[in-house]
């Protein structure tokens, strides 16, 4: 089960990950983009009246969705999933 505590820890982890590992030239796939995607995904999920567990899963996926860019450009989606 994805709790609010887990989501908060994931948010903090990704903030640190981006600060330490994300290349500076990644102007689009930056922390602000990631946080905007997470907020938007959550809002869409709420609008679709997702159950709380599904909403948390969507938000968690959005939080990690571009973290893999720190490791690879091609295939970053798979790397992001591994990091999540």
Buried (B, 14 or more C-beta within 10 A) or exposed (E): EBEEEEBEEBBEBBBEBBEEEBEEEBEEBBBEBBBEBBEEBBEEBEEEEBEEEEBBBBBBBBBBBBBBBBBEEEEBEEBBEEBB
